[in-house]
């Protein structure tokens, strides 16, 4: 996830919106994650349930993934409209599908450790992809989305995910497996993510 943020989301946000929108979106994403649990606690369906810490992390991850899936969907929709031939959009669609795998794995793992039922995990994974489908529809019909909005959305997701990794995932991993395995897993994940973003 860190590799996707550093080498994909933030560079794309910088490309679409520039420095200020990228920094703004990142700050909003980090602040929202910092206080999102308090915001969720005000919702009736959330307040009545005693979610574990891992389940809460899964929910926060789902929000971040869903937000950044929307502009990705817009990009796919506009690419298809520009070149409807299979070779014109299949590569981009494949890249998006591959890069969604590690995000889904982390989200599903958090829910699994939080003892969420498999059917509910599957439903959550489907729901976080719906913004991409909606974004593709928007991109197909409107042809384009404001680059500024796309940049803010991408950087928002990047900031949210980056803070989640540092504040929640790495500390929990250290508690479960120790510093050595956290460092090893982080290094392997960062390398795999870099290869995924740069070469696929």
Rosetta silent file (secondary structure, phi, psi, omega in degrees, C-alpha in Angstrom):
SEQUENCE: XXXXXXXXXXXXXXXXXXXXXXXXXXXXXXXXXXXXXXXXXXXXXXXXXXXXXXXXXXXXXXXXXXXXXXXXXXXXXXXXXXXXXXXXXXXXXXXXXXXXXXXXXXXXXXXXXXXXXXXXXXXXXXXXXXXXXXXXXXXXXXXXXXXXXXXXXXXXXXXXXXXXXXXXXXXXXXXXXXXXXXXXXXXXXXXXXXXXXXXX
SCORE:     score description
SCORE:     0.000 S_00000001
   1 L     0.000  -38.633  177.910    0.000    0.000    0.000 S_00000001
   2 H   -63.017  -41.339  178.967    2.854    2.401    0.750 S_00000001
   3 H   -63.053  -42.043  179.121    4.350    1.684   -2.673 S_00000001
   4 H   -62.182  -40.647  179.285    1.016    2.361   -4.368 S_00000001
   5 H   -66.787  -49.639 -174.152    0.735    5.664   -2.491 S_00000001
   6 H   -70.518  -38.965 -170.952    4.336    6.791   -3.093 S_00000001
   7 H  -106.944   -4.444 -178.226    4.749    5.639   -6.669 S_00000001
   8 H  -128.437  -64.778 -172.041    1.208    5.774   -8.046 S_00000001
   9 H   -64.935  -52.623 -178.147   -1.394    7.842   -6.182 S_00000001
  10 H   -66.055  -42.890  174.998    0.687   10.866   -5.187 S_00000001
  11 H   -61.067  -39.733  177.934    2.526   11.177   -8.530 S_00000001
  12 H   -66.047  -40.283  177.823   -0.801   10.909  -10.377 S_00000001
  13 H   -62.515  -40.777  177.650   -2.347   13.491   -8.043 S_00000001
  14 H   -63.842  -39.366 -179.662    0.603   15.823   -8.697 S_00000001
  15 H   -66.371  -44.130 -175.833    0.204   15.302  -12.435 S_00000001
  16 H   -77.591  -42.794 -170.388   -3.521   16.018  -12.484 S_00000001
  17 H  -114.214  -18.417 -176.217   -3.847   18.786   -9.919 S_00000001
  18 L    94.792 -178.542 -172.607   -0.432   20.190   -9.064 S_00000001
  19 H   -67.740  -50.132 -174.317    1.312   20.631   -5.727 S_00000001
  20 H   -63.659  -48.442  176.377   -1.302   22.562   -3.746 S_00000001
  21 H   -60.622  -35.195  178.713   -4.294   20.303   -4.553 S_00000001
  22 H   -64.731  -46.544  179.393   -2.111   17.260   -3.833 S_00000001
  23 H   -65.547  -37.766  179.204   -1.052   18.607   -0.442 S_00000001
  24 H   -64.700  -48.453  179.274   -4.614   19.687    0.324 S_00000001
  25 H   -62.233  -40.796  178.666   -6.087   16.305   -0.527 S_00000001
  26 H   -61.843  -45.798  179.845   -3.373   14.509    1.430 S_00000001
  27 H   -62.343  -42.868  179.444   -3.968   16.660    4.505 S_00000001
  28 H   -63.117  -42.543  179.172   -7.732   16.145    4.320 S_00000001
  29 H   -61.548  -43.797 -179.865   -7.257   12.384    3.972 S_00000001
  30 H   -67.073  -42.982 -179.816   -4.938   12.197    6.979 S_00000001
  31 H   -64.628  -41.944 -178.802   -7.141   14.411    9.144 S_00000001
  32 H   -63.760  -42.609  177.980  -10.261   12.462    8.219 S_00000001
  33 H   -64.400  -38.514 -179.024   -8.624    9.138    9.083 S_00000001
  34 H   -58.975  -36.221 -175.166   -7.350   10.622   12.349 S_00000001
  35 H  -115.829    8.939 -174.146  -10.887   11.492   13.412 S_00000001
  36 H   -65.891  -34.167  179.852  -12.921    9.096   11.290 S_00000001
  37 H   -62.068  -39.858  177.432  -13.590    6.734   14.152 S_00000001
  38 H   -66.588  -37.539  178.134  -15.210    9.566   16.101 S_00000001
  39 H   -65.632  -45.108  179.908  -17.248   10.506   13.030 S_00000001
  40 H   -62.972  -34.478 -177.631  -18.375    6.904   12.528 S_00000001
  41 L   -64.289  -16.505  178.009  -19.351    6.610   16.195 S_00000001
  42 L   -84.672  -11.600  179.516  -22.045    9.217   15.578 S_00000001
  43 L   -84.505  132.831 -175.949  -23.730    6.999   12.986 S_00000001
  44 H   -55.861  -43.969 -176.051  -26.518    4.823   14.453 S_00000001
  45 H   -68.361  -26.606 -179.425  -25.519    1.630   12.591 S_00000001
  46 H   -86.866  -38.089 -176.010  -21.910    2.000   13.729 S_00000001
  47 H   -65.792  -33.454 -176.742  -22.587    3.147   17.292 S_00000001
  48 L   -75.263  -12.108 -176.384  -24.725    0.116   18.114 S_00000001
  49 L  -109.169  144.871  178.187  -21.936   -2.300   17.204 S_00000001
  50 L  -102.376   80.402 -179.130  -18.765   -2.984   19.146 S_00000001
  51 L   -71.107  144.897  173.439  -16.319   -3.377   16.284 S_00000001
  52 L   -74.176  167.446 -179.781  -12.849   -4.660   17.046 S_00000001
  53 H   -61.871  -37.792 -179.428   -9.849   -2.511   16.241 S_00000001
  54 H   -67.079  -39.394  178.513   -9.062   -4.664   13.219 S_00000001
  55 H   -64.149  -40.046  177.864  -12.600   -4.336   11.871 S_00000001
  56 H   -62.970  -40.217  177.320  -12.400   -0.557   12.222 S_00000001
  57 H   -62.023  -41.907  177.868   -9.141   -0.562   10.269 S_00000001
  58 H   -60.535  -40.077  178.175  -10.845   -2.594    7.536 S_00000001
  59 H   -65.293  -44.662  179.306  -13.668   -0.060    7.342 S_00000001
  60 H   -62.968  -41.381  177.079  -11.224    2.848    7.127 S_00000001
  61 H   -61.411  -42.149  179.496   -9.251    1.065    4.421 S_00000001
  62 H   -60.416  -40.013  178.155  -12.453    0.472    2.491 S_00000001
  63 H   -62.698  -47.032 -179.882  -13.283    4.173    2.562 S_00000001
  64 H   -62.559  -43.002 -179.699   -9.823    5.111    1.267 S_00000001
  65 H   -65.136  -44.023 -179.811   -9.888    2.463   -1.468 S_00000001
  66 H   -61.116  -40.750 -179.028  -13.380    3.444   -2.579 S_00000001
  67 H   -62.876  -44.883 -176.189  -12.448    7.125   -2.838 S_00000001
  68 H   -81.830  -12.046  175.154   -9.435    6.558   -5.066 S_00000001
  69 H   -71.893  -25.976 -178.288  -11.272    3.977   -7.184 S_00000001
  70 H   -63.816  -55.659  178.732  -13.587    6.681   -8.515 S_00000001
  71 H   -63.025  -29.898  175.146  -11.002    8.742  -10.470 S_00000001
  72 H   -63.063  -41.334  177.450   -9.405    5.494  -11.655 S_00000001
  73 H   -63.316  -39.808  177.587  -12.777    4.498  -13.065 S_00000001
  74 H   -60.688  -43.772  179.119  -13.102    7.882  -14.752 S_00000001
  75 H   -60.427  -41.682  179.996   -9.700    7.378  -16.370 S_00000001
  76 H   -66.945  -41.663  179.517  -10.769    3.958  -17.643 S_00000001
  77 H   -63.505  -43.841  179.485  -14.064    5.281  -18.978 S_00000001
  78 H   -67.775  -35.754  177.448  -12.446    8.158  -20.843 S_00000001
  79 H   -63.424  -41.524  179.319   -9.774    5.817  -22.240 S_00000001
  80 H   -64.000  -42.699  179.818  -12.461    3.489  -23.565 S_00000001
  81 H   -63.855  -39.757 -178.945  -14.344    6.361  -25.221 S_00000001
  82 H   -68.741  -34.493 -177.755  -11.134    7.628  -26.821 S_00000001
  83 L  -147.676   87.160 -175.124  -10.172    4.181  -28.122 S_00000001
  84 L   -72.300   -7.656  175.923  -12.884    1.508  -27.870 S_00000001
  85 L   -62.324  147.738 -175.865  -10.686   -1.119  -29.520 S_00000001
  86 H   -54.840  -40.873 -177.885   -9.701   -3.891  -27.089 S_00000001
  87 H   -69.441  -17.196 -176.024   -6.016   -3.007  -27.283 S_00000001
  88 H   -79.672  -28.077 -175.434   -6.767    0.599  -26.391 S_00000001
  89 H  -127.122  -12.570 -175.672   -8.158    0.085  -22.901 S_00000001
  90 H   -64.600  -39.158 -179.709   -7.438   -3.522  -21.856 S_00000001
  91 H   -61.079  -44.903  178.869   -3.908   -2.767  -20.633 S_00000001
  92 H   -64.088  -42.460  179.219   -5.119    0.011  -18.333 S_00000001
  93 H   -62.618  -40.014  179.218   -7.958   -2.154  -17.025 S_00000001
  94 H   -65.225  -42.488  178.981   -5.531   -5.010  -16.317 S_00000001
  95 H   -61.092  -43.840  179.142   -3.151   -2.692  -14.453 S_00000001
  96 H   -63.153  -41.656  179.858   -5.977   -1.372  -12.282 S_00000001
  97 H   -63.593  -43.774 -179.935   -7.181   -4.894  -11.528 S_00000001
  98 H   -64.850  -42.374 -175.700   -3.678   -6.056  -10.546 S_00000001
  99 H   -74.624  -14.908  174.914   -2.984   -3.041   -8.369 S_00000001
 100 H   -79.077  -17.050 -176.417   -6.292   -3.545   -6.528 S_00000001
 101 H   -61.459  -53.859 -179.037   -5.163   -6.991   -5.346 S_00000001
 102 H   -62.580  -33.597  177.391   -2.807   -5.890   -2.510 S_00000001
 103 H   -63.454  -45.504  179.209   -5.356   -3.309   -1.334 S_00000001
 104 H   -65.183  -35.782  178.896   -8.066   -5.963   -1.171 S_00000001
 105 H   -63.125  -44.791 -179.268   -5.721   -8.398    0.578 S_00000001
 106 H   -65.757  -43.913  179.355   -4.930   -5.915    3.350 S_00000001
 107 H   -62.470  -45.431 -179.818   -8.573   -4.958    3.781 S_00000001
 108 H   -65.975  -37.984  179.645   -9.711   -8.593    3.848 S_00000001
 109 H   -63.852  -41.654  178.818   -6.933   -9.544    6.277 S_00000001
 110 H   -61.785  -44.314  178.278   -7.980   -6.802    8.697 S_00000001
 111 H   -65.349  -39.556 -178.475  -11.587   -8.001    8.583 S_00000001
 112 H   -63.811  -44.686  177.890  -10.523  -11.641    8.924 S_00000001
 113 H   -65.312  -31.031  176.450   -8.446  -10.930   12.035 S_00000001
 114 L   -79.188    6.305  176.148  -11.418   -8.955   13.341 S_00000001
 115 L    62.513   37.815  173.658  -13.486  -12.135   12.954 S_00000001
 116 L   -83.139  140.581 -178.429  -15.846  -10.722   10.334 S_00000001
 117 L   -60.715  145.433 -176.942  -17.831  -13.377    8.458 S_00000001
 118 H   -58.824  -38.702  179.699  -16.451  -14.345    5.043 S_00000001
 119 H   -63.075  -38.470  179.370  -19.685  -13.395    3.273 S_00000001
 120 H   -71.243  -35.628  176.274  -19.536   -9.898    4.761 S_00000001
 121 H   -62.686  -45.670  178.856  -15.874   -9.551    3.771 S_00000001
 122 H   -60.359  -42.911  179.299  -16.757  -10.507    0.198 S_00000001
 123 H   -63.087  -41.878  179.157  -19.612   -8.001    0.181 S_00000001
 124 H   -62.838  -40.962  179.278  -17.326   -5.245    1.501 S_00000001
 125 H   -65.013  -35.748  176.964  -14.743   -5.970   -1.198 S_00000001
 126 H   -68.499  -42.643 -176.664  -17.443   -5.739   -3.865 S_00000001
 127 H   -62.869  -38.118 -177.336  -18.801   -2.471   -2.452 S_00000001
 128 H   -71.579  -13.737  177.103  -15.427   -0.685   -2.491 S_00000001
 129 H   -90.935  -12.754 -179.501  -15.145   -1.401   -6.231 S_00000001
 130 H   -60.703  -37.014  176.291  -18.515    0.166   -7.052 S_00000001
 131 H   -58.914  -31.192  176.886  -17.039    3.704   -7.160 S_00000001
 132 H   -67.360  -41.575  177.252  -14.780    2.522   -9.990 S_00000001
 133 H   -62.676  -42.661  178.670  -17.796    1.284  -11.939 S_00000001
 134 H   -65.502  -41.882  178.351  -19.584    4.572  -11.290 S_00000001
 135 H   -62.932  -38.143  177.303  -16.473    6.545  -12.250 S_00000001
 136 H   -62.744  -39.353  177.835  -16.192    4.590  -15.491 S_00000001
 137 H   -64.782  -43.821  178.085  -19.771    5.501  -16.300 S_00000001
 138 H   -61.192  -45.583 -179.695  -19.092    9.168  -15.573 S_00000001
 139 H   -63.594  -37.581 -178.993  -15.955    9.071  -17.699 S_00000001
 140 H   -68.692  -39.512 -175.920  -17.752    7.347  -20.560 S_00000001
 141 H   -86.082  -37.627 -177.282  -20.662    9.799  -20.662 S_00000001
 142 H   -93.696  -19.503  176.689  -18.948   13.056  -19.782 S_00000001
 143 L    84.396  -27.932 -178.214  -15.617   12.256  -21.443 S_00000001
 144 L  -160.370  160.735  174.653  -13.540   13.951  -18.786 S_00000001
 145 L  -126.782  150.486  179.413  -13.427   14.971  -15.151 S_00000001
 146 L   -53.117  123.210  177.925  -11.858   18.112  -13.740 S_00000001
 147 H   -56.309  -34.698  179.646   -8.120   17.387  -13.369 S_00000001
 148 H   -63.259  -44.320  179.588   -8.160   19.375  -10.137 S_00000001
 149 H   -65.976  -40.769  178.419  -10.871   17.163   -8.646 S_00000001
 150 H   -62.648  -41.347  179.280   -9.103   14.022   -9.781 S_00000001
 151 H   -64.029  -42.529  179.065   -5.858   15.213   -8.184 S_00000001
 152 H   -65.205  -42.331 -178.732   -7.521   15.993   -4.861 S_00000001
 153 H   -64.067  -43.723 -179.921   -9.350   12.638   -4.826 S_00000001
 154 H   -64.636  -44.469 -178.968   -6.178   10.668   -5.568 S_00000001
 155 H   -70.796  -31.507  174.378   -4.123   12.519   -2.956 S_00000001
 156 H   -59.026  -48.317  178.788   -6.946   12.188   -0.420 S_00000001
 157 H   -63.160  -40.491  178.861   -6.827    8.421   -0.814 S_00000001
 158 H   -62.085  -45.862  179.154   -3.023    8.481   -0.625 S_00000001
 159 H   -63.635  -41.491  179.752   -2.985   10.491    2.587 S_00000001
 160 H   -63.220  -45.752 -177.507   -5.655    8.307    4.183 S_00000001
 161 H   -69.552  -39.242 -179.119   -3.859    5.067    3.294 S_00000001
 162 H   -62.791  -43.765  179.403   -0.418    6.359    4.288 S_00000001
 163 H   -67.780  -37.193  178.148   -1.632    7.381    7.737 S_00000001
 164 H   -61.403  -41.907  179.354   -3.469    4.083    8.178 S_00000001
 165 H   -62.094  -49.116 -176.303   -0.280    2.156    7.462 S_00000001
 166 H   -71.508  -35.982 -174.272    1.802    4.194    9.899 S_00000001
 167 H   -88.817  -34.077 -172.068   -0.777    4.568   12.646 S_00000001
 168 H  -116.103  -55.682 -169.781   -2.614    1.249   12.556 S_00000001
 169 H   -67.932  -50.851 -178.507   -1.208   -1.496   10.328 S_00000001
 170 H   -63.783  -45.051  175.951    2.508   -1.382   11.200 S_00000001
 171 H   -60.761  -39.523  178.653    1.953   -1.090   14.983 S_00000001
 172 H   -66.919  -39.977  179.259   -0.560   -3.964   14.878 S_00000001
 173 H   -64.219  -40.690  178.588    1.815   -6.073   12.790 S_00000001
 174 H   -62.615  -40.599  179.194    4.652   -5.398   15.236 S_00000001
 175 H   -65.828  -36.166 -177.551    2.453   -6.439   18.132 S_00000001
 176 H   -79.313  -39.628 -169.664    1.435   -9.651   16.368 S_00000001
 177 H  -125.726  -12.887 -179.460    4.760  -10.764   14.871 S_00000001
 178 L    97.800  163.228 -173.424    7.604   -8.577   16.148 S_00000001
 179 H   -64.767  -37.485 -176.900    9.839   -5.952   14.570 S_00000001
 180 H   -60.692  -49.585 -177.578   11.875   -8.343   12.384 S_00000001
 181 H   -70.927  -29.630  174.698    8.888   -9.726   10.510 S_00000001
 182 H   -63.902  -46.779  178.535    7.339   -6.282   10.235 S_00000001
 183 H   -62.980  -41.472  179.451   10.512   -4.984    8.606 S_00000001
 184 H   -64.657  -47.971  179.835   10.760   -8.010    6.345 S_00000001
 185 H   -63.328  -38.616  179.487    7.146   -7.829    5.271 S_00000001
 186 H   -64.578  -43.453 -179.680    7.370   -4.083    4.712 S_00000001
 187 H   -64.279  -44.651  179.300   10.486   -4.444    2.545 S_00000001
 188 H   -64.349  -43.809 -179.798    8.971   -7.250    0.482 S_00000001
 189 H   -64.344  -41.360  179.929    5.694   -5.396    0.104 S_00000001
 190 H   -65.033  -41.950  178.646    7.409   -2.151   -0.890 S_00000001
 191 H   -65.142  -45.854  179.499    9.542   -3.943   -3.480 S_00000001
 192 H   -62.392  -40.351  179.134    6.585   -5.859   -4.895 S_00000001
 193 H   -65.528  -38.329  178.951    4.531   -2.671   -5.021 S_00000001
 194 H   -64.961  -43.244  177.161    7.297   -0.805   -6.824 S_00000001
 195 H   -62.038  -43.100 -179.440    7.564   -3.566   -9.424 S_00000001
 196 H   -59.975  -46.858 -175.359    3.794   -3.598   -9.806 S_00000001
 197 H   -72.649  -38.564 -171.649    3.537    0.157  -10.320 S_00000001
 198 H   -87.016  -31.456 -168.404    6.587    0.585  -12.540 S_00000001
 199 H  -117.919   -6.548  179.997    6.668   -2.486  -14.739 S_00000001
 200 L  -104.209    0.000    0.000    3.124   -3.845  -15.127 S_00000001
